[in-house]
Amino acid sequence: MVHAKATVRRSCLVADAEAMWESIFGDRSMSKGDFMERVKKLYT
């Protein structure tokens, strides 16, 4: 299990990524799930 601090940091990154996705990609071709998976790979 991940440490609480890392979990909090991860959730902040995920929240930032979701906000970024909303502003940049909107309803374009890349799905939100694909984008989130790509972001998670960058930070894991």
DSSP file (Angstrom, degrees, kcal/mol; ACC not computed):
  #  RESIDUE AA STRUCTURE BP1 BP2  ACC     N-H-->O    O-->H-N    N-H-->O    O-->H-N    TCO  KAPPA ALPHA  PHI   PSI    X-CA   Y-CA   Z-CA
    1    1 A M              0   0    0      0, 0.0     2,-0.1     0, 0.0     3,-0.1   0.000 360.0 360.0 360.0 144.4    0.0    0.0    0.0
    2    2 A V        -     0   0    0      1,-0.1     5,-0.0     2,-0.1     2,-0.0  -0.448 360.0 -99.4 -77.9 149.9    1.2    3.5   -0.8
    3    3 A H     >  -     0   0    0     -2,-0.1     4,-2.2     1,-0.1     5,-0.2  -0.329  32.0-115.7 -63.7 151.6    2.0    5.9    2.0
    4    4 A A  H  > S+     0   0    0      1,-0.2     4,-2.6     2,-0.2     5,-0.2   0.888 114.9  54.3 -57.7 -41.8   -0.7    8.5    2.8
    5    5 A K  H  > S+     0   0    0      1,-0.2     4,-2.4     2,-0.2    -1,-0.2   0.921 109.5  46.9 -60.7 -44.2    1.4   11.4    1.7
    6    6 A A  H  > S+     0   0    0      2,-0.2     4,-2.8     1,-0.2    -1,-0.2   0.873 111.0  53.3 -64.9 -36.5    2.1    9.8   -1.7
    7    7 A T  H  X S+     0   0    0     -4,-2.2     4,-2.6     2,-0.2    -2,-0.2   0.917 109.8  47.2 -65.3 -43.0   -1.7    9.0   -2.1
    8    8 A V  H  X S+     0   0    0     -4,-2.6     4,-2.0     2,-0.2    -2,-0.2   0.931 113.8  47.8 -62.9 -45.3   -2.6   12.6   -1.4
    9    9 A R  H  X S+     0   0    0     -4,-2.4     4,-2.2     1,-0.2    -2,-0.2   0.914 111.8  50.5 -62.0 -42.7    0.0   13.8   -3.9
   10   10 A R  H  X S+     0   0    0     -4,-2.8     4,-2.6     1,-0.2    -2,-0.2   0.915 109.1  50.5 -61.3 -44.7   -1.2   11.3   -6.5
   11   11 A S  H  X S+     0   0    0     -4,-2.6     4,-2.5     1,-0.2    -1,-0.2   0.855 109.0  52.2 -66.0 -33.0   -4.8   12.4   -6.1
   12   12 A C  H  X S+     0   0    0     -4,-2.0     4,-2.6     2,-0.2    -1,-0.2   0.920 110.4  48.2 -64.9 -43.4   -3.7   16.1   -6.5
   13   13 A L  H  X S+     0   0    0     -4,-2.2     4,-2.6     2,-0.2    -2,-0.2   0.906 112.0  49.4 -62.3 -41.7   -1.9   15.1   -9.7
   14   14 A V  H  X S+     0   0    0     -4,-2.6     4,-2.5     2,-0.2    -2,-0.2   0.915 110.9  49.5 -64.7 -42.4   -5.0   13.2  -10.9
   15   15 A A  H  X S+     0   0    0     -4,-2.5     4,-2.3     2,-0.2    -2,-0.2   0.917 112.3  48.2 -61.9 -43.3   -7.2   16.2  -10.1
   16   16 A D  H  X S+     0   0    0     -4,-2.6     4,-2.6     1,-0.2    -2,-0.2   0.908 111.4  50.6 -61.7 -42.2   -4.9   18.5  -12.0
   17   17 A A  H  X S+     0   0    0     -4,-2.6     4,-2.9     2,-0.2    -2,-0.2   0.891 109.2  50.5 -65.1 -39.4   -4.8   16.1  -14.9
   18   18 A E  H  X S+     0   0    0     -4,-2.5     4,-2.5     2,-0.2    -1,-0.2   0.917 111.7  47.6 -64.4 -42.0   -8.6   15.9  -15.0
   19   19 A A  H  X S+     0   0    0     -4,-2.3     4,-2.2     2,-0.2    -2,-0.2   0.909 112.8  49.6 -63.4 -41.7   -8.8   19.7  -15.0
   20   20 A M  H  X S+     0   0    0     -4,-2.6     4,-3.0     2,-0.2     5,-0.4   0.916 110.5  50.1 -61.9 -44.4   -6.2   19.8  -17.8
   21   21 A W  H  X>S+     0   0    0     -4,-2.9     5,-1.9     1,-0.2     4,-1.7   0.925 109.9  50.7 -60.2 -45.0   -8.1   17.3  -19.8
   22   22 A E  H  <5S+     0   0    0     -4,-2.5    -1,-0.2     1,-0.2    -2,-0.2   0.916 117.2  39.2 -59.5 -44.2  -11.3   19.3  -19.4
   23   23 A S  H  <5S+     0   0    0     -4,-2.2    -2,-0.2    -5,-0.1    -1,-0.2   0.880 127.5  30.0 -77.3 -37.7   -9.7   22.5  -20.6
   24   24 A I  H  <5S+     0   0    0     -4,-3.0    -3,-0.2    -5,-0.2    -2,-0.2   0.932 130.8  24.4 -89.1 -50.1   -7.4   21.1  -23.4
   25   25 A F  T ><5S+     0   0    0     -4,-1.7     3,-2.3    -5,-0.4    -3,-0.2   0.850  71.2 161.1 -93.0 -35.9   -9.1   18.1  -24.8
   26   26 A G  T 3 <S-     0   0    0     -5,-1.9    -1,-0.2     1,-0.3    -2,-0.1  -0.285  80.1 -16.9  52.1-124.2  -12.8   18.6  -24.1
   27   27 A D  T 3  S+     0   0    0     -5,-0.1    -1,-0.3     4,-0.1    -2,-0.1   0.013 102.3 130.6-102.8  27.6  -14.7   16.3  -26.5
   28   28 A R  S <  S-     0   0    0     -3,-2.3    -3,-0.1     2,-0.1    -2,-0.0  -0.003  76.7 -79.5 -73.3-173.7  -11.9   15.6  -28.9
   29   29 A S  S    S+     0   0    0      2,-0.1     2,-0.3    -4,-0.0    -1,-0.1   0.832 105.8  83.7 -62.5 -38.2  -10.7   12.3  -30.2
   30   30 A M  S    S-     0   0    0     -5,-0.1    -2,-0.1     1,-0.1     2,-0.1  -0.509  80.5-131.3 -70.8 126.3   -8.7   11.2  -27.2
   31   31 A S     >  -     0   0    0     -2,-0.3     4,-2.2     1,-0.1     5,-0.2  -0.398  14.0-119.8 -75.9 156.1  -10.9    9.7  -24.6
   32   32 A K  H  > S+     0   0    0      1,-0.2     4,-2.8     2,-0.2     5,-0.2   0.899 113.9  54.7 -61.5 -40.5  -10.7   10.8  -21.0
   33   33 A G  H  > S+     0   0    0      1,-0.2     4,-2.4     2,-0.2    -1,-0.2   0.915 108.3  48.1 -59.5 -44.6   -9.8    7.3  -19.9
   34   34 A D  H  > S+     0   0    0      1,-0.2     4,-2.2     2,-0.2    -1,-0.2   0.916 112.8  48.6 -62.4 -43.2   -6.9    7.1  -22.3
   35   35 A F  H  X S+     0   0    0     -4,-2.2     4,-2.4     1,-0.2    -2,-0.2   0.919 111.0  49.6 -64.0 -43.1   -5.6   10.4  -21.2
   36   36 A M  H  X S+     0   0    0     -4,-2.8     4,-2.7     1,-0.2    -1,-0.2   0.895 110.0  51.3 -64.4 -39.4   -5.8    9.5  -17.5
   37   37 A E  H  X S+     0   0    0     -4,-2.4     4,-2.1    -5,-0.2    -1,-0.2   0.919 109.8  50.1 -62.1 -42.5   -4.0    6.2  -18.2
   38   38 A R  H  X S+     0   0    0     -4,-2.2     4,-1.4     1,-0.2    -2,-0.2   0.916 112.0  47.5 -61.9 -43.3   -1.2    8.1  -20.0
   39   39 A V  H  X S+     0   0    0     -4,-2.4     4,-1.4     1,-0.2     3,-0.2   0.919 109.4  53.3 -63.9 -43.9   -0.9   10.6  -17.1
   40   40 A K  H  X S+     0   0    0     -4,-2.7     4,-0.5     1,-0.2     3,-0.3   0.884 106.0  53.9 -60.2 -38.2   -0.8    7.8  -14.5
   41   41 A K  H >< S+     0   0    0     -4,-2.1     3,-0.6     1,-0.2    -1,-0.2   0.861 105.0  54.9 -64.4 -34.4    2.0    6.1  -16.4
   42   42 A L  H 3< S+     0   0    0     -4,-1.4    -1,-0.2    -3,-0.2    -2,-0.2   0.846 114.9  38.6 -65.6 -32.5    4.0    9.4  -16.2
   43   43 A Y  H 3<        0   0    0     -4,-1.4    -1,-0.2    -3,-0.3    -2,-0.2   0.315 360.0 360.0-105.6   8.2    3.7    9.6  -12.4
   44   44 A T    <<        0   0    0     -3,-0.6    -1,-0.2    -4,-0.5    -2,-0.1   0.412 360.0 360.0-114.9 360.0    4.1    5.9  -11.5
